[in-house]
Amino acid sequence: MSHKPLAFRMRPTHIDEIIGQEHLVGEGKMIKRMIEANRLASMILFGPPGTGKTSMAMALANSLGLRFKLLNAVVDKKKDMEIAVEEAKMSGRLVVILDEVHRLDKAKQDFLLPHVESNLITLIGCTTSNPYHSINPAIRSRSHLFELYKLESNHIKLAITRAVSDEKNGLGYMDIQITDSGLSHFANAANGDLRAALNGLELAAFSTPKDEHNTIHIDLEVAEQCMQKKSFSHDKNGDAHYDVLSAFQKSIRGSDVNAALHYLGRLIEAGDLDSIGRRMIVIAYEDIGVANPQAGPRALAAVEAAERLGFPEARIPLSVAIVELCLSPKSNTAYSALDHALSDIRNGNTGEIPAHLKDSHYKGAKDLGRGIDYKYPHSYESGWVKQQYLPDKIKNKKYYQPKDSGKFEKSLKQVYEKIIDKSK
């Protein structure tokens, strides 16, 4: 038996063994087409931890019978990359799989780029970071970008089942019986990280006593102990999940910080960072809006920090943002005003754009009466001048109805009312 970890031994050796990522390796998808055409190109594989980026890179090289060298942009030095290039020159094309590619410094990059461009080296970079934020443009422009998605529970269940039955690389030489609840817990508690699930399974297999028949029984309790996470009943695709999200938003809208933190906790236990982030950002603009306009950018910053950190640390910026969202003044006046305007448009209540507002930047515009008598507000001392902007048909419409919801919207309301008075 190999002493290498189970997760390492169970890495796919061919594209057909890759679990999940059907959008890349399924029939007719881009990476599958590359392999079928025997035209492996340089690429960046990015996505959450445990989604199989490095494993996929190795499987792609193996699928085409190409030699590969595994390097790390942080640990390995420029000298290691020089050795890889010399190997490629001696034996032909080489695939360089570069983990933590976003940490590649300029000296290493400048050395690699000419060899990537000449196709002596096919570079497959792997990173958990967004390549548009973290990868040097010189590398990014020479590579195809492929995003790997977090694995679903059914993918992880399949991987665990394979590991339990595989006698060569897995645990098939052991008599393991795993209950449905235990299997589900490994799959759900891993939160899309296959490596974590296989590590938990391996711990369970070697720490659980055998019965009189030499069988290892892994149930929910064992799975919880080995994953160090209790079972939590929350189906991310079920009605209960949307009930929690609804309660989460309504608690923030209602300024109940304790309830909002409770529902945030439920969503964190379910491992659903994507839903948390989307809901927080929409709340900041839908329920708080101009009452506290900085809530939106700060909520977005908290979500981005959480995504960068991952759980469990992600809970820290999320909690800070939730407290601010709950205790901010609330206003939905901006998007409500837009909805009223959209309603008019969809019902045909629009009218002709006033001639003085129409585009006049072309020859003959004046002959058509375009742009004549338009008053340029910056030419007036206050930066405002009375003139009509809405079409005649709806010239007296007032979609925006401000509230006294906070200091910022109160200020907007004063300006708005002053403009309306002057416009009469």
C-alpha positions as CSV (number, residue, x, y, z in Angstrom):
1,M,0.0,0.0,0.0
2,S,1.3,3.5,-0.9
3,H,1.9,5.9,2.0
4,K,0.7,8.8,-0.1
5,P,-2.6,10.4,0.9
6,L,-5.8,8.9,-0.5
7,A,-6.6,12.2,-2.2
8,F,-3.3,12.1,-4.1
9,R,-3.7,8.4,-5.0
10,M,-7.2,9.0,-6.4
11,R,-6.2,11.8,-8.7
12,P,-7.6,11.2,-12.2
13,T,-5.0,9.9,-14.8
14,H,-7.2,10.6,-17.8
15,I,-9.7,13.3,-18.8
16,D,-12.5,10.7,-18.7
17,E,-11.8,10.1,-15.0
18,I,-12.3,13.7,-14.0
19,I,-15.3,14.2,-11.6
20,G,-17.5,17.2,-12.2
21,Q,-16.5,20.2,-14.4
22,E,-18.7,18.9,-17.2
23,H,-18.8,22.4,-18.7
24,L,-15.1,22.0,-19.6
25,V,-14.6,18.2,-20.1
26,G,-18.1,17.1,-21.2
27,E,-18.8,16.0,-24.7
28,G,-18.4,19.0,-27.1
29,K,-16.9,21.2,-24.4
30,M,-13.7,23.2,-25.0
31,I,-11.1,21.2,-23.1
32,K,-12.6,17.9,-24.3
33,R,-12.3,19.3,-27.8
34,M,-8.7,20.3,-27.2
35,I,-7.8,16.7,-26.2
36,E,-9.7,15.2,-29.1
37,A,-7.9,17.5,-31.5
38,N,-4.5,16.7,-29.8
39,R,-4.0,20.5,-29.4
40,L,-3.4,21.2,-25.8
41,A,-2.9,25.0,-25.3
42,S,-1.6,27.0,-22.4
43,M,-4.3,27.8,-19.9
44,I,-5.1,29.1,-16.5
45,L,-7.4,26.9,-14.4
46,F,-9.0,28.9,-11.5
47,G,-11.5,28.0,-8.9
48,P,-12.1,27.2,-5.2
49,P,-9.8,24.9,-3.3
50,G,-10.4,21.2,-3.8
51,T,-12.0,21.4,-7.2
52,G,-9.2,19.5,-8.9
53,K,-7.3,22.1,-10.8
54,T,-3.9,20.4,-10.5
55,S,-5.4,17.0,-10.9
56,M,-7.1,18.2,-14.1
57,A,-3.9,19.6,-15.4
58,M,-2.1,16.3,-14.8
59,A,-4.9,14.3,-16.4
60,L,-4.9,16.5,-19.5
61,A,-1.1,15.9,-20.0
62,N,-1.6,12.2,-19.4
63,S,-4.5,12.0,-21.8
64,L,-2.2,13.1,-24.6
65,G,0.9,11.2,-23.4
66,L,2.7,14.4,-22.8
67,R,5.5,14.7,-20.2
68,F,4.8,17.2,-17.5
69,K,6.6,18.8,-14.6
70,L,4.8,20.1,-11.5
71,L,6.2,23.4,-10.1
72,N,5.0,26.0,-7.6
73,A,5.4,29.7,-8.3
74,V,6.1,30.4,-4.7
75,V,8.4,27.5,-3.7
76,D,10.3,26.8,-6.9
77,K,13.0,29.2,-8.1
78,K,13.9,30.5,-11.5
79,K,16.6,27.8,-11.6
80,D,13.9,25.1,-11.4
81,M,12.2,26.6,-14.4
82,E,15.5,26.8,-16.3
83,I,15.9,23.0,-15.7
84,A,12.3,22.4,-17.0
85,V,13.1,24.4,-20.2
86,E,16.3,22.4,-20.7
87,E,14.4,19.2,-20.3
88,A,11.9,20.4,-22.9
89,K,14.7,21.3,-25.3
90,M,16.2,17.8,-24.9
91,S,13.1,15.7,-25.1
92,G,10.6,17.9,-27.0
93,R,7.5,19.5,-25.8
94,L,6.8,19.7,-22.0
95,V,3.8,20.6,-20.0
96,V,4.6,22.8,-17.0
97,I,1.9,22.7,-14.4
98,L,2.4,25.8,-12.2
99,D,0.6,25.9,-8.9
100,E,-0.1,29.3,-7.3
101,V,0.5,30.9,-10.7
102,H,-0.8,34.3,-9.4
103,R,2.4,34.5,-7.3
104,L,4.7,34.3,-10.3
105,D,7.3,37.1,-10.0
106,K,8.5,39.1,-12.9
107,A,11.9,37.4,-13.3
108,K,10.3,33.9,-13.6
109,Q,7.6,35.3,-15.9
110,D,10.1,37.0,-18.2
111,F,12.0,33.8,-18.4
112,L,9.0,31.5,-19.2
113,L,7.1,33.7,-21.6
114,P,9.3,33.2,-24.7
115,H,9.2,29.5,-24.3
116,V,5.4,29.6,-23.9
117,E,5.1,31.7,-27.0
118,S,7.3,29.3,-29.0
119,N,5.2,26.4,-27.7
120,L,8.3,24.6,-26.3
121,I,6.4,24.7,-23.1
122,T,2.7,24.4,-22.6
123,L,1.9,26.3,-19.4
124,I,-1.1,25.2,-17.2
125,G,-1.4,27.6,-14.3
126,C,-3.5,26.8,-11.3
127,T,-4.9,29.3,-8.8
128,T,-7.8,29.9,-6.4
129,S,-7.6,33.7,-7.3
130,N,-9.6,35.5,-9.9
131,P,-7.2,35.7,-12.9
132,Y,-8.5,39.1,-13.9
133,H,-7.5,40.5,-10.5
134,S,-4.3,38.5,-9.8
135,I,-2.7,37.2,-12.9
136,N,-0.2,39.4,-14.7
137,P,-1.7,40.5,-18.0
138,A,1.3,39.2,-20.0
139,I,0.6,35.6,-18.7
140,R,-3.2,36.0,-19.0
141,S,-3.1,37.2,-22.6
142,R,-1.2,34.1,-23.6
143,S,-3.5,31.7,-21.9
144,H,-7.0,30.4,-22.2
145,L,-8.9,31.0,-18.9
146,F,-11.1,28.2,-17.6
147,E,-13.1,28.4,-14.4
148,L,-13.6,25.3,-12.3
149,Y,-16.8,25.2,-10.3
150,K,-17.2,24.0,-6.7
151,L,-18.1,20.4,-6.8
152,E,-21.7,19.4,-6.0
153,S,-22.5,16.8,-3.3
154,N,-23.3,14.2,-5.9
155,H,-19.8,14.6,-7.4
156,I,-18.2,14.1,-4.0
157,K,-20.4,11.0,-3.3
158,L,-19.2,9.5,-6.6
159,A,-15.6,10.2,-5.7
160,I,-16.0,8.6,-2.2
161,T,-17.7,5.6,-3.7
162,R,-14.9,5.2,-6.2
163,A,-12.3,5.5,-3.4
164,V,-14.0,2.8,-1.2
165,S,-14.2,0.3,-4.1
166,D,-10.8,1.0,-5.8
167,E,-8.4,-1.8,-4.8
168,K,-5.4,-0.4,-6.6
169,N,-5.3,3.3,-5.5
170,G,-8.2,3.6,-3.0
171,L,-9.4,1.6,0.0
172,G,-10.9,-1.3,-1.9
173,Y,-8.6,-3.7,-0.2
174,M,-10.4,-2.9,3.1
175,D,-13.9,-4.1,3.9
176,I,-15.6,-0.7,4.4
177,Q,-19.4,-0.3,4.8
178,I,-20.5,3.4,4.8
179,T,-24.1,4.4,5.6
180,D,-26.1,6.7,3.4
181,S,-26.1,9.4,6.1
182,G,-22.4,9.0,6.6
183,L,-21.8,9.3,2.8
184,S,-24.1,12.4,2.6
185,H,-22.3,14.0,5.5
186,F,-18.8,13.6,3.9
187,A,-20.3,15.1,0.7
188,N,-22.1,18.0,2.3
189,A,-19.5,18.9,5.0
190,A,-16.7,19.1,2.5
191,N,-18.4,22.2,1.0
192,G,-17.3,21.3,-2.5
193,D,-13.7,20.5,-1.5
194,L,-13.1,16.9,-2.7
195,R,-9.7,16.8,-1.0
196,A,-11.2,17.5,2.4
197,A,-13.8,14.7,1.8
198,L,-11.2,12.1,0.9
199,N,-9.0,13.1,3.8
200,G,-12.0,12.7,6.1
201,L,-12.8,9.3,4.6
202,E,-9.2,8.1,5.0
203,L,-9.2,9.2,8.6
204,A,-12.4,7.3,9.2
205,A,-11.1,4.2,7.5
206,F,-8.0,4.0,9.6
207,S,-9.3,5.2,13.0
208,T,-12.5,3.1,13.1
209,P,-12.2,-0.3,14.8
210,K,-13.1,-3.4,12.8
211,D,-15.9,-5.7,13.8
212,E,-15.6,-9.5,14.3
213,H,-15.9,-9.9,10.5
214,N,-13.0,-7.5,9.9
215,T,-15.5,-4.9,8.5
216,I,-15.2,-1.2,9.1
217,H,-18.5,0.5,9.6
218,I,-18.6,4.3,8.9
219,D,-21.9,6.0,10.0
220,L,-23.0,9.6,10.5
221,E,-21.3,9.9,13.9
222,V,-18.0,8.7,12.6
223,A,-18.3,11.0,9.6
224,E,-19.0,14.0,11.8
225,Q,-16.0,13.2,14.0
226,C,-13.7,12.8,11.0
227,M,-14.9,15.9,9.2
228,Q,-15.0,17.9,12.4
229,K,-18.4,19.3,11.5
230,K,-21.8,18.3,12.8
231,S,-24.6,17.3,10.4
232,F,-26.8,20.2,9.6
233,S,-30.2,19.7,7.9
234,H,-30.2,22.3,5.1
235,D,-30.7,21.4,1.5
236,K,-29.2,24.2,-0.7
237,N,-31.6,23.3,-3.5
238,G,-34.7,22.8,-1.4
239,D,-37.6,25.1,-0.3
240,A,-36.1,25.4,3.2
241,H,-33.0,27.1,1.7
242,Y,-35.1,29.8,0.1
243,D,-37.1,30.2,3.3
244,V,-33.8,30.9,5.2
245,L,-32.7,33.4,2.5
246,S,-36.1,35.1,2.7
247,A,-36.0,35.3,6.4
248,F,-32.4,36.6,6.2
249,Q,-33.3,39.5,3.9
250,K,-36.5,40.4,5.8
251,S,-34.7,40.4,9.1
252,I,-32.1,42.9,7.7
253,R,-34.9,45.0,6.2
254,G,-36.6,45.0,9.6
255,S,-33.4,46.1,11.3
256,D,-33.4,42.9,13.6
257,V,-29.6,42.4,13.9
258,N,-30.0,39.3,16.1
259,A,-32.3,37.5,13.7
260,A,-30.2,38.4,10.7
261,L,-27.1,37.0,12.3
262,H,-29.0,33.8,13.2
263,Y,-30.0,33.3,9.6
264,L,-26.5,34.2,8.4
265,G,-25.3,31.4,10.7
266,R,-27.6,28.9,9.1
267,L,-26.4,29.9,5.6
268,I,-22.7,29.6,6.8
269,E,-23.4,26.1,8.2
270,A,-24.8,25.2,4.8
271,G,-21.6,26.5,3.2
272,D,-23.5,28.7,0.7
273,L,-21.2,31.7,0.4
274,D,-22.5,32.5,-3.1
275,S,-26.1,33.0,-1.9
276,I,-25.0,35.0,1.1
277,G,-23.0,37.3,-1.1
278,R,-25.6,37.8,-3.7
279,R,-28.3,38.5,-1.1
280,M,-26.2,41.0,0.9
281,I,-25.4,43.0,-2.2
282,V,-29.0,43.2,-3.4
283,I,-30.2,44.1,0.2
284,A,-27.7,47.0,0.3
285,Y,-29.2,48.6,-2.8
286,E,-32.8,47.4,-2.5
287,D,-33.6,47.9,1.1
288,I,-31.0,50.6,2.2
289,G,-30.4,52.4,-1.1
290,V,-29.9,56.2,-0.8
291,A,-30.5,56.2,2.9
292,N,-26.9,55.0,3.3
293,P,-25.3,54.8,-0.2
294,Q,-22.0,53.6,1.2
295,A,-23.6,50.4,2.4
296,G,-23.5,49.0,-1.2
297,P,-19.7,49.4,-1.8
298,R,-19.0,48.2,1.8
299,A,-21.2,45.1,1.4
300,L,-19.5,44.3,-1.9
301,A,-16.0,44.7,-0.2
302,A,-17.1,42.4,2.6
303,V,-18.3,39.8,0.1
304,E,-15.1,40.0,-1.9
305,A,-13.0,39.7,1.3
306,A,-15.1,36.6,2.4
307,E,-14.6,35.0,-1.0
308,R,-10.9,35.6,-0.8
309,L,-10.7,34.2,2.8
310,G,-13.0,31.3,2.5
311,F,-14.6,29.7,5.5
312,P,-14.2,29.8,8.5
313,E,-12.6,33.2,8.3
314,A,-15.2,34.5,5.8
315,R,-17.7,34.8,8.7
316,I,-15.8,37.7,10.1
317,P,-16.2,40.3,7.3
318,L,-19.7,39.0,6.7
319,S,-20.8,39.7,10.3
320,V,-19.4,43.2,10.2
321,A,-21.4,44.0,7.0
322,I,-24.6,42.4,8.4
323,V,-24.6,44.5,11.5
324,E,-24.2,47.7,9.4
325,L,-26.9,46.6,7.0
326,C,-29.3,45.9,9.8
327,L,-28.7,49.2,11.6
328,S,-28.6,51.4,8.6
329,P,-31.7,53.6,7.7
330,K,-33.8,52.0,5.1
331,S,-35.1,53.3,1.8
332,N,-36.3,51.7,-1.5
333,T,-37.2,55.0,-3.1
334,A,-34.6,54.9,-5.9
335,Y,-35.5,51.5,-7.4
336,S,-39.2,52.1,-6.8
337,A,-39.0,55.3,-8.8
338,L,-37.3,53.4,-11.6
339,D,-40.0,50.6,-11.5
340,H,-42.7,53.3,-12.0
341,A,-40.8,54.7,-15.0
342,L,-40.4,51.2,-16.4
343,S,-44.1,50.6,-16.0
344,D,-44.9,53.7,-18.0
345,I,-42.4,52.7,-20.8
346,R,-43.8,49.1,-21.0
347,N,-47.4,50.5,-21.2
348,G,-46.5,52.8,-24.0
349,N,-46.7,56.0,-21.9
350,T,-43.6,57.7,-23.2
351,G,-44.0,60.5,-25.7
352,E,-41.5,62.3,-28.0
353,I,-38.1,63.4,-26.7
354,P,-38.1,67.2,-26.6
355,A,-36.3,68.6,-29.7
356,H,-33.8,70.7,-27.7
357,L,-32.5,67.4,-26.0
358,K,-32.1,65.5,-29.2
359,D,-28.6,64.8,-30.6
360,S,-27.3,67.7,-32.6
361,H,-23.7,66.5,-33.4
362,Y,-24.2,66.0,-37.1
363,K,-24.6,68.1,-40.2
364,G,-28.1,69.1,-40.8
365,A,-29.3,68.7,-37.2
366,K,-30.2,72.3,-36.9
367,D,-32.3,72.1,-40.1
368,L,-34.3,69.4,-38.3
369,G,-34.7,71.5,-35.2
370,R,-32.4,69.3,-33.2
371,G,-30.7,70.8,-30.1
372,I,-31.9,74.3,-30.7
373,D,-32.5,76.3,-27.5
374,Y,-30.9,73.7,-25.3
375,K,-29.6,75.5,-22.1
376,Y,-26.2,74.1,-20.9
377,P,-26.6,74.0,-17.0
378,H,-22.9,74.6,-16.4
379,S,-23.1,78.0,-18.1
380,Y,-25.3,79.1,-15.2
381,E,-24.0,80.2,-11.8
382,S,-25.9,77.7,-9.8
383,G,-25.3,74.8,-12.2
384,W,-29.1,74.5,-12.8
385,V,-31.5,76.2,-15.2
386,K,-35.2,75.7,-15.7
387,Q,-36.0,73.7,-18.9
388,Q,-38.1,70.7,-19.8
389,Y,-36.5,67.2,-20.0
390,L,-39.5,64.8,-20.0
391,P,-41.6,64.4,-23.1
392,D,-44.7,66.6,-23.3
393,K,-47.0,63.6,-22.7
394,I,-45.5,63.0,-19.2
395,K,-43.8,66.3,-18.5
396,N,-45.4,66.5,-15.0
397,K,-44.5,62.9,-13.9
398,K,-42.7,62.6,-10.6
399,Y,-41.4,59.0,-10.2
400,Y,-39.1,59.7,-7.3
401,Q,-40.7,60.1,-3.9
402,P,-38.0,60.7,-1.3
403,K,-38.2,59.8,2.4
404,D,-36.7,61.2,5.5
405,S,-34.8,57.9,5.9
406,G,-31.3,59.2,6.7
407,K,-29.1,62.2,6.5
408,F,-28.1,61.5,2.9
409,E,-31.6,61.1,1.5
410,K,-32.9,64.0,3.6
411,S,-30.3,66.1,1.8
412,L,-31.4,64.7,-1.6
413,K,-35.0,65.4,-0.7
414,Q,-34.2,69.1,0.0
415,V,-32.4,69.5,-3.3
416,Y,-35.2,67.6,-5.1
417,E,-38.0,69.7,-3.6
418,K,-36.1,72.9,-4.3
419,I,-35.7,72.0,-8.0
420,I,-39.4,71.2,-8.2
421,D,-40.4,74.5,-6.7
422,K,-38.1,76.4,-9.2
423,S,-39.5,74.4,-12.1
424,K,-43.1,75.4,-11.5
